[in-house]
């Protein structure tokens, strides 16, 4: 019985092994891509937040700590700094303008309080 099964499988054994190896390699490649992509996203987020913090410090240095009067200008300053500083991170993450502005407001408030 085993001889019959082996006789049927033997001509296709290379194809079967090739299919298994191909599937295994595809799975491994997908895992590597997923992990690498997550790391790239994390690095991009860190770079964006760092740039917005620096932009917030720049805005406070230019406009002072009273954000109420110049808040729009300060937010624009921080966002423009981030766009110039980390364009690849912004491209990778794809935040809309309102998200960038909200992040900038939070950074300005945090830096303005000394935090």
N, C-alpha and C positions, 0 to 999 in steps of 0.2 A: 504494500500500500504506500509506504514511504517512497519507494522507488518510482511509483507512478506520479506522486505529487512532485517529487524532485524533477522528474522528466518533463512535467508540464511547466514548472517554474524556471528551470535552468536556462532556457533560451531568453527569458525575460528578466533574469536576475540583475543584469547590468542596468536595465531601464528602471527597475524597482529601486535599486540602491541609488541611482542617480536622482530619482524623484524625491527620495527621502532626504538625501544630502541637500538638494536644492531647497526643499521646504525648510530644513533646519537653518540653512544659511540665510534665507529670507527672514525667518523669525529673529535670528540674532541681529541682522541688520536693522530690523524694525525696532528692536529693543535699544540698540545703540543710538539710533536716530532720535528716539523718544527721550532718552536720558540726556543726550547732547543738546537737544532743543530746549529742554527744561533748564539746563544750565545756562544756555545762551539767553533765555528769557530772564532768568534771575540776574545775570550780569547786566543785562540791559536795564532792568528795573533799578538796580543799585546805581548804575551810572546816571540814569535820569533823575533819581532822587538827589544824588550828590550834586548834579548840575543845577537843579532847582534850588537847593540850599545855598549854593554859591551865588546863584542869581538873586536870591532873596537878600543875602548879605550885601551884594552890590547895590541893589535897589535901596536898601536902608542907608547905605553909605551915601548914595546920591540924593535921596529925598528926606532922610531923617527917620526917626522912629515913630512919628505920628502918621500912621498909615491911612487914617480916615480921609484926609484931604487929598492925598496923592495915590490912593489905593489902586486906581486903574492904571496909572503910569507905573507904579511899582510892580504890579502883576505883569504888565507888558514887558517890563525890564527883565524880570525873572524868567518869563517864558521865552523871550527872545534870546536870552543868554543860553538857556538849555537847548534851544533849537540850533544855535550856532556851535555849542560845545559838544553835544552828543546826537548829531543828526541820525546816525545809524541806529542808536537805541530807540529813538522816536519812531523811525521807520519800522523797526522790528516789532515794537509794541503797538503802534498805530493808535495812540490815544487821540480822542477828539479835542478840539480847542477848549471846550468847557472843562474837561478833565484836567488838562494842563493848567488852566486858570485856577481851578479849585485847589490843585496841589500847590500852586504858587502861593495862593492866599494862606494856606496852612503853613507853608514854610516861612513866609514873611511873619506871620503871627508867632510862630515858634522861635524864630531867630530874634524877633523884636522883643520877646520876653526873656531872651538870653538862654533859650533852650534848644 
